[in-house]
Amino acid sequence: MVVNAIQAMTNWGAIQAHSIDSVLVLVSKLPVSVTLFAQQVSDPDLLGQAQRAWGHFIQSGQIWALVVGVIVGYFIRGMV
Protein backbone atom coordinates (compact mmCIF):
# COMPACT_ATOMS: atom_id res chain seq x y z
CA MET A 1 0.00 0.00 0.00
CA VAL A 2 2.80 2.43 0.89
CA VAL A 3 4.68 1.43 -2.26
CA ASN A 4 1.60 2.19 -4.38
CA ALA A 5 1.26 5.60 -2.74
CA ILE A 6 4.92 6.39 -3.37
CA GLN A 7 4.57 5.31 -7.01
CA ALA A 8 1.43 7.43 -7.42
CA MET A 9 3.18 10.49 -5.97
CA THR A 10 6.21 9.91 -8.19
CA ASN A 11 4.02 9.59 -11.29
CA TRP A 12 2.09 12.74 -10.33
CA GLY A 13 5.36 14.65 -9.88
CA ALA A 14 6.63 13.46 -13.26
CA ILE A 15 3.39 14.52 -14.95
CA GLN A 16 3.55 17.96 -13.32
CA ALA A 17 7.17 18.44 -14.34
CA HIS A 18 6.36 17.39 -17.91
CA SER A 19 3.38 19.78 -18.13
CA ILE A 20 5.52 22.67 -16.85
CA ASP A 21 8.16 21.87 -19.46
CA SER A 22 5.46 21.79 -22.14
CA VAL A 23 4.15 25.19 -21.08
CA LEU A 24 7.64 26.66 -21.14
CA VAL A 25 8.22 25.29 -24.64
CA LEU A 26 4.91 26.75 -25.86
CA VAL A 27 5.61 30.14 -24.27
CA SER A 28 9.09 30.24 -25.79
CA LYS A 29 7.57 29.69 -29.26
CA LEU A 30 5.18 32.67 -29.01
CA PRO A 31 6.08 35.56 -31.31
CA VAL A 32 6.38 38.12 -28.53
CA SER A 33 9.00 40.80 -28.57
CA VAL A 34 9.74 42.35 -25.21
CA THR A 35 11.52 45.67 -25.12
CA LEU A 36 12.48 47.20 -21.82
CA PHE A 37 12.78 50.95 -21.61
CA ALA A 38 14.93 52.75 -19.10
CA GLN A 39 13.17 55.33 -16.98
CA GLN A 40 14.42 58.42 -15.31
CA VAL A 41 12.85 59.07 -11.93
CA SER A 42 12.61 62.77 -11.23
CA ASP A 43 11.09 62.54 -7.73
CA PRO A 44 11.92 59.32 -5.84
CA ASP A 45 10.00 60.41 -2.71
CA LEU A 46 7.09 57.95 -2.99
CA LEU A 47 5.61 58.65 0.44
CA GLY A 48 5.75 62.40 -0.17
CA GLN A 49 3.93 61.95 -3.48
CA ALA A 50 1.23 59.87 -1.80
CA GLN A 51 0.83 62.49 0.94
CA ARG A 52 0.49 65.30 -1.62
CA ALA A 53 -2.04 63.26 -3.63
CA TRP A 54 -4.12 62.58 -0.49
CA GLY A 55 -4.01 66.28 0.45
CA HIS A 56 -5.22 67.23 -3.03
CA PHE A 57 -7.98 64.58 -2.77
CA ILE A 58 -9.19 66.18 0.46
CA GLN A 59 -8.79 69.83 -0.65
CA SER A 60 -10.58 69.32 -3.95
CA GLY A 61 -13.66 67.88 -2.23
CA GLN A 62 -13.45 64.50 -3.91
CA ILE A 63 -13.67 62.84 -0.51
CA TRP A 64 -17.27 64.06 -0.21
CA ALA A 65 -18.13 62.64 -3.63
CA LEU A 66 -16.70 59.31 -2.47
CA VAL A 67 -18.71 59.34 0.76
CA VAL A 68 -21.96 60.29 -1.00
CA GLY A 69 -21.35 57.65 -3.68
CA VAL A 70 -20.79 54.93 -1.09
CA ILE A 71 -23.95 55.88 0.84
CA VAL A 72 -26.14 56.08 -2.28
CA GLY A 73 -24.68 52.84 -3.60
CA TYR A 74 -25.41 51.12 -0.30
CA PHE A 75 -29.05 52.21 -0.43
CA ILE A 76 -29.43 51.19 -4.06
CA ARG A 77 -27.91 47.82 -3.30
CA GLY A 78 -30.33 47.39 -0.41
CA MET A 79 -33.32 48.02 -2.68
CA VAL A 80 -32.45 45.31 -5.16
C-alpha positions in Angstrom: 0.0 0.0 0.0 2.8 2.4 0.9 4.7 1.4 -2.3 1.6 2.2 -4.4 1.3 5.6 -2.7 4.9 6.4 -3.4 4.6 5.3 -7.0 1.4 7.4 -7.4 3.2 10.5 -6.0 6.2 9.9 -8.2 4.0 9.6 -11.3 2.1 12.7 -10.3 5.4 14.6 -9.9 6.6 13.5 -13.3 3.4 14.5 -14.9 3.5 18.0 -13.3 7.2 18.4 -14.3 6.4 17.4 -17.9 3.4 19.8 -18.1 5.5 22.7 -16.8 8.2 21.9 -19.5 5.5 21.8 -22.1 4.1 25.2 -21.1 7.6 26.7 -21.1 8.2 25.3 -24.6 4.9 26.8 -25.9 5.6 30.1 -24.3 9.1 30.2 -25.8 7.6 29.7 -29.3 5.2 32.7 -29.0 6.1 35.6 -31.3 6.4 38.1 -28.5 9.0 40.8 -28.6 9.7 42.4 -25.2 11.5 45.7 -25.1 12.5 47.2 -21.8 12.8 51.0 -21.6 14.9 52.8 -19.1 13.2 55.3 -17.0 14.4 58.4 -15.3 12.8 59.1 -11.9 12.6 62.8 -11.2 11.1 62.5 -7.7 11.9 59.3 -5.8 10.0 60.4 -2.7 7.1 58.0 -3.0 5.6 58.7 0.4 5.7 62.4 -0.2 3.9 62.0 -3.5 1.2 59.9 -1.8 0.8 62.5 0.9 0.5 65.3 -1.6 -2.0 63.3 -3.6 -4.1 62.6 -0.5 -4.0 66.3 0.4 -5.2 67.2 -3.0 -8.0 64.6 -2.8 -9.2 66.2 0.5 -8.8 69.8 -0.6 -10.6 69.3 -4.0 -13.7 67.9 -2.2 -13.4 64.5 -3.9 -13.7 62.8 -0.5 -17.3 64.1 -0.2 -18.1 62.6 -3.6 -16.7 59.3 -2.5 -18.7 59.3 0.8 -22.0 60.3 -1.0 -21.4 57.7 -3.7 -20.8 54.9 -1.1 -23.9 55.9 0.8 -26.1 56.1 -2.3 -24.7 52.8 -3.6 -25.4 51.1 -0.3 -29.1 52.2 -0.4 -29.4 51.2 -4.1 -27.9 47.8 -3.3 -30.3 47.4 -0.4 -33.3 48.0 -2.7 -32.4 45.3 -5.2 
